[in-house]
Amino acid sequence: MDQHKLRSHVFDKTGIKIDTDDPIFALVALNEAVLAETIERQLALLHAATDALAAQACAAGGLPPPAAPIPLPAAPPASAAASNGLTPREWRLLGAAAIVSLASSLLVLGGAALLWR
């Protein structure tokens, strides 16, 4: 905390001159200490929540255990390679994306037509 910088900032904003020995700087220091403690407490809660969420994801099979290395993806089966390299799941996702983009386009065009009239 640069007291001279704060002093000039207060003067610029309010036109009030304060001395560096003013008790207001004790209040600023107290505010910084409370803010630092609050940030540390919030970070600890955030880390605890993140760890709990990671543990739940590991238990559900969504994430590998923390100590285990992440395995490399296996090669696709030969039947998937025959169909342009896409697996059936990827084809379903591609179809769903196409349907969503078509529906979005129709919605936008319909809205534009309504607003044009």
N, C-alpha and C positions, 0 to 999 in steps of 0.2 A: 504494500500500500504506500503510494507516494503522497505524502501529506501536502506537499506544495502543489502537486497536480490537482488534488481534490480541492484545495483552497482556491486555486484559480478557476476551477470549474464552477464552484459555488458562486464566486464573484461574477463570472460570466453569465450565469443563469439568473441570479437574483440581485446582483449589485451590492450584496452584503459582504463586507470584508471580515474575515475571521482569521484569528491567529492560529499558528500551529499548536499552541498550548491550550487551545479551546477545548472544553470538555466534550464537544461534539465529536471529536476524533476518537474519544473513548467509546462513544456509541457506535461509531463506524467499525471500530475494531471488534466490539462485541457482536455486531451484526455479521461480520465476516466469520467469526468463530462459530456462531450459531448456524450460519449457512454451510460452513464446512462440515459440521457435525451432521446436519440434516442430509447433506449429499452422501456422506459416508454411510449413514443408516439406510438411505434409499438404494445405494449401490449394493449393500449387503443383502437387502431384501430382493433386489433384482437378480443377484447371483444365486440366491437360494431358490427363487422361483424358476430360474433357468435350469439349475441342476435337477429340481424336481420334475420339470417338464422333460428333460433329457432322460431321466430314469423311467418315466412313464412311456416314452417313445421306445426305449430299449426293451421294456417289459412287453410292449405290444408288438415288437418285432419290426418297428419302423426304423430303428437305428441300431448299428452294431454296438456291442459293449464298448465303453470308453477306452479300455486298455487294448482291445483287439484292433489290429490294423484293418483298414478298409480294403475289402477284396476287390480285385479288378473284375470288370464285367466279363462274363463268359462269352465265347464266340457264339453267334446266332446259329440255330440249327440249319441244316442243309435245305429243308423245305422253305424256310423263311428267305433264304438267299435266292431261291428260284423265283420268288414273287417280288422282284425289284428291290430286294434287301429290306422289305418292311415286314414286321411281325404282324400277326392278326390284331394285337392290341394297338399297334401304331396305326393300322388301317381304320380301326374303330375311332381312335382319337382324331384322325384326319377327317373322317366322315362327320364326326360331331363338330369339329371346327368349321367345316364347310357349311353345315346346317346353321350354325350360329352366325357365321358371317353373312349368309344369304338372308336370314331373318333380320339381322341388324340393317342390312342394306335396304330391304323392303320397308322397314320401320322408318328409316331416314327419308327415303323417297316419298313415303306416304305422308309424313309430317311436312315435308317441303311442299307437297302438292296441296295440302290443307292450308298452309300458310300463304301460298301463292295466290289463292282465290280471294 
